[in-house]
Amino acid sequence: MSTPAKFIQIRRDLHQIPEPGFQEFKTQQYLLNYISTLPQERLEVNVWRTGILVKVKGSRPTRTLGFRCDMDALAIAEDTSYPFRSTHPGYMHACGHDVHMTIGLGVLTHFAEHAVDDDLLFIFQPAEEGPGGALPMLASVEFQAWRPDLIFALHIAPEYPVGTIATCPGILFANTSELFIDLVGKGGHAAFPHRTHDMVIAQAHLVTQLQSIISRNIDPLDAGVITIGKIEAGTRQNIIAERARLEGTIRTLSMESMAKIKSRIEAVVKGIEVGFECKAEIDYGANYCQVFNDEALTTDFMNWLQETGTANLVVCREQMTGEDFGYFLAEIPGFMFWLGVDTPYGLHHAKIEPSEDAIGVALNTMTQYLTKLATR
Ligand SMILES: CC(=O)N[C@@H](CCC[C@H](N)C(=O)O)C(=O)O
């Protein structure tokens, strides 16, 4: 199914206004403006911080089906070939949340115009990239008042062709923890290293030693990742750095490995303190629990995809990506799936250009599948 021009325009509009977690003010207003143009007879709208909840009342409801889309963007300077590039310097929708929100609006549009038996809840959730909007939204009075009985979400997948949906029952995304480490030593003149405690050297050793935790302390059959995505140290080429900061993320498939990695990080950091005569502070930032797809619901969805041929199903393996949608799935049965968007650049890349044809595939899939679930 081709993507209606209206939704291509919406995706492009949203792409131009990327905002970080809990600062999605323009995005929220854009979504609210659009929602106000829909037939209002069966809609109820509420806001939670920078997020939005839209209930579509069913004609004879016995349950509520939820569809969640994330709203925030990343601190990346866009480098696409788009004429509709980000108008917010240093921020970009590089993880597809512009596509996710467009799909959410498209499916909502369908159900605002076509009644089904059950209630539907459209959840536009802020701060997925961090610090995590799912957990506080889940606990909010607004969400609990309309709490769904089942919940679904999708995520764009650059590596799959358009028309592909990939998922599996059980674990789909990993447990995550952010990681921030600050080192403070003694700076000084570049010519007198013996009078200083150089935090560039300490930082370099620490980055390397952290990687040995994965290779030496974690069961190779129980995957783990430590990625240091950002390092900062020093002020000038001929000044020995007094401070250094490492920013990264930890990923595991089991909570045992997460605990093990954290305890090993703490031991390695203590060693750096002694070895390089410095003080260190560790902060684990936001932690997300794994995305665990409900076995029966996911199997039903996969069978339905194959029977109807609505999309090409790939039964995929789990990946080390994180998603705070895992918190919804820890409380409410449901599943998440990957949506093929066929682009050579991966998630979180400044050149990622997801195919807009995938929006039509998702609109078709989600409107048909939710109709099946919500109709008796
Ligand atoms: C799908 C995706 O890319 N999600 C993010 C979630 C980030 C979690 C947190 N801020 C962290 O970095 O640990 C991901 O990076 O996987």
The ligand as an SDF file (V2000), in Angstrom:
LIG
                    3D

 16 15  0  0  0  0  0  0  0  0999 V2000
   15.9960    1.8300   19.5090 C   0  0  0  0  0  0  0  0  0  0  0  0
   17.1060    2.5970   20.1190 C   0  0  0  0  0  0  0  0  0  0  0  0
   18.0510    2.9400   19.4380 O   0  0  0  0  0  0  0  0  0  0  0  0
   16.9990    2.8720   21.4170 N   0  0  0  0  0  0  0  0  0  0  0  0
   18.0400    3.5020   22.1810 C   0  0  0  0  0  0  0  0  0  0  0  0
   17.6430    3.5930   23.6360 C   0  0  0  0  0  0  0  0  0  0  0  0
   18.6280    4.3710   24.4760 C   0  0  0  0  0  0  0  0  0  0  0  0
   18.6850    3.9590   25.8990 C   0  0  0  0  0  0  0  0  0  0  0  0
   19.6190    4.7740   26.7550 C   0  0  0  0  0  0  0  0  0  0  0  0
   19.6250    6.1700   26.5030 N   0  0  0  0  0  0  0  0  0  0  0  0
   21.0310    4.2210   26.6210 C   0  0  0  0  0  0  0  0  0  0  0  0
   21.8140    4.7710   25.8420 O   0  0  0  0  0  0  0  0  0  0  0  0
   21.3530    3.2510   27.3010 O   0  0  0  0  0  0  0  0  0  0  0  0
   19.3310    2.6850   22.0470 C   0  0  0  0  0  0  0  0  0  0  0  0
   20.4140    3.3010   22.1100 O   0  0  0  0  0  0  0  0  0  0  0  0
   19.2930    1.4540   21.8770 O   0  0  0  0  0  0  0  0  0  0  0  0
  1  2  1  0
  2  3  2  0
  2  4  1  0
  4  5  1  0
  5  6  1  0
  5 14  1  0
  6  7  1  0
  7  8  1  0
  8  9  1  0
  9 10  1  0
  9 11  1  0
 11 12  2  0
 11 13  1  0
 14 15  2  0
 14 16  1  0
M  END
$$$$
